[in-house]
Amino acid sequence: MNESKKIPTLKQRHMFGKVYSKAAFKSTKGVVVYCLKNYDRKRTVLGISVSKKRGNAVVRNRTRRIIKEAYRGLYGKLKKGYIIVITARQACTLYKTYDVEKELIYALDSLKLFVE
């Protein structure tokens, strides 16, 4: 994927609820990754959730940007047709991009989302 293109994102609240209730998930120290097959799309969609418990708006937005940047490098290697929701845990607010990327690789590999 071209680095300048935007990553498709999940915006609808009801879709987050659907993913949380029906999806397979993998937890790590810093993030929880939920994965649900998306039958009506040919692309993988990303949703990021950072609770208000994680800090003020500055901390939450920084955490969101770090997760998105870590995911951006992995996007081209993922299978198409999934909804992926990444939820930040408290430890994630202190992580750098490469720390989040390592955890995402572990979680996404456990969920068998990488193209062989």
C-alpha positions as CSV (number, residue, x, y, z in Angstrom):
1,M,0.0,0.0,0.0
2,N,1.1,3.5,-0.7
3,E,2.2,5.2,2.5
4,S,0.3,8.4,1.7
5,K,-3.2,6.7,1.3
6,K,-5.5,6.8,4.3
7,I,-6.3,3.7,6.2
8,P,-10.1,2.8,6.2
9,T,-11.5,3.5,9.6
10,L,-14.5,2.4,11.6
11,K,-16.7,5.3,12.7
12,Q,-20.1,3.9,13.6
13,R,-20.8,3.2,17.3
14,H,-23.1,0.3,16.7
15,M,-20.3,-1.4,14.7
16,F,-17.9,-1.1,17.7
17,G,-20.6,-2.8,19.8
18,K,-21.0,-5.6,17.3
19,V,-17.3,-6.2,17.2
20,Y,-17.0,-6.3,21.0
21,S,-19.8,-8.8,21.4
22,K,-19.1,-11.2,18.5
23,A,-15.4,-10.9,17.6
24,A,-12.4,-13.1,18.4
25,F,-9.8,-11.2,20.5
26,K,-6.2,-11.3,21.7
27,S,-5.0,-9.4,24.8
28,T,-1.4,-8.1,25.3
29,K,0.0,-5.9,28.1
30,G,-0.7,-2.7,26.1
31,V,-3.6,-3.4,23.7
32,V,-6.6,-5.7,23.1
33,V,-7.1,-6.6,19.4
34,Y,-10.6,-7.6,18.3
35,C,-11.2,-9.2,14.9
36,L,-14.4,-9.9,13.1
37,K,-15.0,-11.1,9.5
38,N,-16.5,-8.3,7.4
39,Y,-18.6,-9.9,4.7
40,D,-19.8,-6.9,2.9
41,R,-16.5,-5.2,2.2
42,K,-13.3,-6.1,0.3
43,R,-11.0,-4.2,2.6
44,T,-9.9,-4.3,6.2
45,V,-11.3,-1.6,8.4
46,L,-9.6,-0.3,11.6
47,G,-11.2,1.1,14.8
48,I,-9.3,2.5,17.7
49,S,-10.7,2.9,21.2
50,V,-9.0,4.8,24.0
51,S,-11.0,5.2,27.2
52,K,-11.2,8.4,29.2
53,K,-9.7,6.4,32.1
54,R,-6.4,6.4,30.1
55,G,-5.8,10.1,30.6
56,N,-6.8,13.6,29.3
57,A,-7.4,14.4,25.7
58,V,-3.7,15.0,24.9
59,V,-2.7,11.5,26.2
60,R,-5.6,9.8,24.5
61,N,-4.9,11.4,21.1
62,R,-1.2,10.7,21.4
63,T,-2.0,7.0,22.1
64,R,-4.4,6.9,19.2
65,R,-1.8,8.4,16.8
66,I,0.9,5.9,18.0
67,I,-1.5,2.9,17.5
68,K,-2.5,4.1,14.0
69,E,1.1,4.6,13.0
70,A,2.1,1.2,14.2
71,Y,-0.9,-0.3,12.3
72,R,0.0,1.6,9.1
73,G,3.2,-0.4,8.6
74,L,1.3,-3.7,9.0
75,Y,-1.8,-2.8,6.9
76,G,-0.4,-4.1,3.6
77,K,0.5,-7.5,5.1
78,L,-3.0,-8.2,6.5
79,K,-5.8,-10.3,5.0
80,K,-8.7,-8.3,3.4
81,G,-12.3,-8.3,4.6
82,Y,-12.0,-7.9,8.4
83,I,-13.0,-5.3,11.0
84,I,-10.1,-4.8,13.5
85,V,-10.7,-2.8,16.7
86,I,-7.7,-2.0,18.8
87,T,-8.4,-1.0,22.4
88,A,-5.6,0.7,24.4
89,R,-4.8,-0.5,27.9
90,Q,-3.2,1.7,30.6
91,A,0.4,0.5,29.7
92,C,-0.1,1.7,26.1
93,T,-0.1,5.3,27.1
94,L,3.6,5.0,27.9
95,Y,4.6,3.0,24.8
96,K,6.5,4.2,21.8
97,T,5.4,3.2,18.2
98,Y,7.8,0.2,18.0
99,D,6.5,-1.2,21.3
100,V,2.9,-1.1,20.0
101,E,4.0,-2.5,16.7
102,K,5.6,-5.5,18.4
103,E,2.4,-6.2,20.4
104,L,0.2,-5.8,17.3
105,I,2.3,-8.2,15.3
106,Y,2.0,-10.8,18.2
107,A,-1.8,-10.3,18.5
108,L,-2.6,-10.2,14.8
109,D,-0.4,-13.3,14.2
110,S,-2.3,-15.1,17.0
111,L,-5.6,-14.2,15.3
112,K,-4.1,-15.5,11.9
113,L,-4.7,-12.2,10.1
114,F,-1.4,-12.0,8.2
115,V,-1.3,-13.1,4.6
116,E,0.9,-16.2,4.2
